[in-house]
Amino acid sequence: MQTQVLTLSPEEAKAVEARYRIVRRSVDARQRQLKVILTVLTDDEGNKIEHDAPVPLYTPPVYQDVHRSGRSVSIIGAGPAGLFAALTLLEHGIRPIIYERGKDVSARKRDIALLNRNEGLNPESNYCFGEGGAGTFSDGKLFSRSKKRGNMQRVMEIFHHFGAPDSILYETHAHIGSDKLPGIIRRMRECILSHGGEIHFGTKITSLNQITNHQPLITNAPIILAIGHSAHDTYRMLASEGVALASKGCAMGVRVEHPQSLINKWMYHMGEQSDLLQYVGNASYSLVTQVMDRGVYSFCMCPGGHIVPAGSGDEVCVVNGMSASLRNSPYANSGIVVTIPPFATAMEGLDFQEQLEHIAWEQVRIAGGNAAQAPAQRLKDFVEGRASQDLPACSYLPGIVPSRLDRWLPEQIGPYLQQGFRDFDRKYPGYLTNDAVIVGVESRSSSPIRIVRDAETMQSISHPGLYPCGEGAGYAGGITSSALDGIQAALRIVNQ
Ligand SMILES: Cc1cc2nc3c(=O)[nH]c(=O)nc-3n(C[C@H](O)[C@H](O)[C@H](O)COP(=O)(O)OP(=O)(O)OC[C@H]3O[C@@H](n4cnc5c(N)ncnc54)[C@H](O)[C@@H]3O)c2cc1C
């Protein structure tokens, strides 16, 4: 098979995509005239391959029956790292036994609905904890900046195998959406269980030797530690058990939300009602600037999305973003974060993150808000240092309250954000508008901690047999790279 690259108008691209097999699609919005770049699959004579041609999209994974397997591996955490590790073990005939503190994805959905209605947070079942991990109720963006981690396309194929749309196989900036992800995660679970793996929900590991219902972990089996970066209690448990941890740089800031129509105008030069918008999808942006010694950049931009309450404990306020597959809300939100250099110790980083989240929670109370409401300020007011008399409409369901983020954000963050927003306005004049609002705090873009592992074996340098992986280990960030890290950890065990 060969490929052919075509640069087309959106109308032409839509027609080609409807008929032929595409292996890559990207949108080029750099010129006034929007272009779509399609890579089309052809035969050796250059004829384009139609959708119904008998050419497989990819080699599907083959999972073995492991009911009677002599080898098993315990996995702590059912996020992308844990689930992809489990599926990889199944491919190689090894029985995965997963322990997940949260609930299955359907029960978790109900807890999230309560949280969105501002009716209480379940500390074990929320946007961070539960089946599918932090990636389940997210934008489901599936790209990773790092190409070195492994076979990213294989991660897309596995998502597709479990029900993700065809587009994730070829879109440069593929995404799934929070309406589709739960079904995919459920099918992964059904596959793991039907082939002989185990999944124990509501099972928080409180010691490496014990699970909460006091059944011992299978002590001579390897343990894949895929806890994500929100399980502060588990980090503290690891520290108390002498697991080697190190401080690492991270980034924290706020979420900014603009009307999506503004972003479409900047990026696509397109009116709101354009039919083509349906084909190319609401526009996203990626911004970065340097303010003195620190980077300020956009993170996890969610076109047509919602800001969500992403805390997992009491008396903290944390926000993040998500969107449905159609990305069709009238709002565009993005984390805007400031790089924070490594703290003196791993625990200091965790403490700083917790303090910031607690301050944000306190500020909501000071402003007369409650529960999962979040502190907010109009963007221009924030940059110009004045109180917002009122706030614009915002996608954050539990509700926002006016607050002086310009006054209470720490000096390592606030002034850098103010200058960063001014810089972004130079790139996209009008970015700095009072129709935009910032909501605090975006404190979990990455972990301030690394669970130190050997570069070759991927085993903890203090605890051989323990394989820290995914975002919580500090070696990955995002769904795709965490999934790849989980696959790599499982392959190390397979090849032992
Ligand atoms: C709202 C939101 C939106 C996001 N959007 C995107 C996006 O669009 N694209 C993207 O790439 N990334 C996104 N992310 C980040 C992404 O979800 C994470 O990078 C990814 O899920 C990390 O995968 P992981 O498996 O390492 O950890 P996690 O997904 O965090 O999973 C860890 C799991 O371990 C469980 N666990 C923790 N401690 C214990 C314990 N002691 N015992 C048992 N179980 C435990 C947790 O309950 C959790 O289910 C988003 C995150 C959030 C919160």
The ligand as an SDF file (V2000), in Angstrom:
LIG
                    3D

 53 58  0  0  0  0  0  0  0  0999 V2000
  -11.2580   16.4950   33.8230 C   0  0  0  0  0  0  0  0  0  0  0  0
   -9.9950   15.9890   33.1860 C   0  0  0  0  0  0  0  0  0  0  0  0
   -9.8330   16.1270   31.8170 C   0  0  0  0  0  0  0  0  0  0  0  0
   -8.7030   15.6220   31.1830 C   0  0  0  0  0  0  0  0  0  0  0  0
   -8.6040   15.7050   29.8200 N   0  0  0  0  0  0  0  0  0  0  0  0
   -7.5900   15.0840   29.1910 C   0  0  0  0  0  0  0  0  0  0  0  0
   -7.5570   15.0170   27.7710 C   0  0  0  0  0  0  0  0  0  0  0  0
   -8.4300   15.4930   27.0710 O   0  0  0  0  0  0  0  0  0  0  0  0
   -6.5000   14.3860   27.1920 N   0  0  0  0  0  0  0  0  0  0  0  0
   -5.4940   13.8280   27.9250 C   0  0  0  0  0  0  0  0  0  0  0  0
   -4.5640   13.2580   27.3460 O   0  0  0  0  0  0  0  0  0  0  0  0
   -5.5050   13.8790   29.2680 N   0  0  0  0  0  0  0  0  0  0  0  0
   -6.5330   14.4760   29.9180 C   0  0  0  0  0  0  0  0  0  0  0  0
   -6.5660   14.4990   31.2870 N   0  0  0  0  0  0  0  0  0  0  0  0
   -5.4380   13.8850   32.0190 C   0  0  0  0  0  0  0  0  0  0  0  0
   -5.5510   12.3690   31.9360 C   0  0  0  0  0  0  0  0  0  0  0  0
   -6.8180   11.9860   32.3310 O   0  0  0  0  0  0  0  0  0  0  0  0
   -4.4860   11.7130   32.7660 C   0  0  0  0  0  0  0  0  0  0  0  0
   -3.2240   12.1390   32.2920 O   0  0  0  0  0  0  0  0  0  0  0  0
   -4.5310   10.1930   32.6750 C   0  0  0  0  0  0  0  0  0  0  0  0
   -5.8020    9.7210   33.0200 O   0  0  0  0  0  0  0  0  0  0  0  0
   -3.4900    9.5660   33.5730 C   0  0  0  0  0  0  0  0  0  0  0  0
   -3.6210    8.1810   33.4960 O   0  0  0  0  0  0  0  0  0  0  0  0
   -3.1330    7.2340   34.6780 P   0  0  0  0  0  0  0  0  0  0  0  0
   -3.6370    5.8840   34.3600 O   0  0  0  0  0  0  0  0  0  0  0  0
   -1.6790    7.4070   34.8840 O   0  0  0  0  0  0  0  0  0  0  0  0
   -3.8340    7.7850   36.0000 O   0  0  0  0  0  0  0  0  0  0  0  0
   -5.3770    8.0610   36.3170 P   0  0  0  0  0  0  0  0  0  0  0  0
   -6.1730    8.1950   35.0870 O   0  0  0  0  0  0  0  0  0  0  0  0
   -5.3850    9.1880   37.2730 O   0  0  0  0  0  0  0  0  0  0  0  0
   -5.8520    6.7160   37.0270 O   0  0  0  0  0  0  0  0  0  0  0  0
   -5.3690    6.3530   38.2780 C   0  0  0  0  0  0  0  0  0  0  0  0
   -6.4040    5.4520   38.9360 C   0  0  0  0  0  0  0  0  0  0  0  0
   -5.8360    4.9050   40.1220 O   0  0  0  0  0  0  0  0  0  0  0  0
   -6.8200    4.8610   41.1360 C   0  0  0  0  0  0  0  0  0  0  0  0
   -6.1230    4.8690   42.4270 N   0  0  0  0  0  0  0  0  0  0  0  0
   -5.3920    5.8780   42.9710 C   0  0  0  0  0  0  0  0  0  0  0  0
   -4.8970    5.4960   44.1640 N   0  0  0  0  0  0  0  0  0  0  0  0
   -5.3330    4.2420   44.3880 C   0  0  0  0  0  0  0  0  0  0  0  0
   -5.1780    3.3420   45.4600 C   0  0  0  0  0  0  0  0  0  0  0  0
   -4.4550    3.6380   46.5490 N   0  0  0  0  0  0  0  0  0  0  0  0
   -5.7800    2.1230   45.3760 N   0  0  0  0  0  0  0  0  0  0  0  0
   -6.5290    1.7920   44.2970 C   0  0  0  0  0  0  0  0  0  0  0  0
   -6.7210    2.6240   43.2500 N   0  0  0  0  0  0  0  0  0  0  0  0
   -6.1210    3.8270   43.2940 C   0  0  0  0  0  0  0  0  0  0  0  0
   -7.6520    6.1030   40.8860 C   0  0  0  0  0  0  0  0  0  0  0  0
   -8.9470    5.9520   41.4330 O   0  0  0  0  0  0  0  0  0  0  0  0
   -7.6720    6.1990   39.3650 C   0  0  0  0  0  0  0  0  0  0  0  0
   -8.8040    5.5830   38.8070 O   0  0  0  0  0  0  0  0  0  0  0  0
   -7.6820   15.0020   31.9550 C   0  0  0  0  0  0  0  0  0  0  0  0
   -7.8370   14.8850   33.3430 C   0  0  0  0  0  0  0  0  0  0  0  0
   -8.9730   15.3660   33.9510 C   0  0  0  0  0  0  0  0  0  0  0  0
   -9.1260   15.2330   35.4480 C   0  0  0  0  0  0  0  0  0  0  0  0
  1  2  1  0
  2  3  1  0
  2 52  2  0
  3  4  2  0
  4  5  1  0
  4 50  1  0
  5  6  2  0
  6  7  1  0
  6 13  1  0
  7  8  2  0
  7  9  1  0
  9 10  1  0
 10 11  2  0
 10 12  1  0
 12 13  2  0
 13 14  1  0
 14 15  1  0
 14 50  1  0
 15 16  1  0
 16 17  1  0
 16 18  1  0
 18 19  1  0
 18 20  1  0
 20 21  1  0
 20 22  1  0
 22 23  1  0
 23 24  1  0
 24 25  2  0
 24 26  1  0
 24 27  1  0
 27 28  1  0
 28 29  2  0
 28 30  1  0
 28 31  1  0
 31 32  1  0
 32 33  1  0
 33 34  1  0
 33 48  1  0
 34 35  1  0
 35 36  1  0
 35 46  1  0
 36 37  1  0
 36 45  1  0
 37 38  2  0
 38 39  1  0
 39 40  1  0
 39 45  2  0
 40 41  1  0
 40 42  2  0
 42 43  1  0
 43 44  2  0
 44 45  1  0
 46 47  1  0
 46 48  1  0
 48 49  1  0
 50 51  2  0
 51 52  1  0
 52 53  1  0
M  END
$$$$
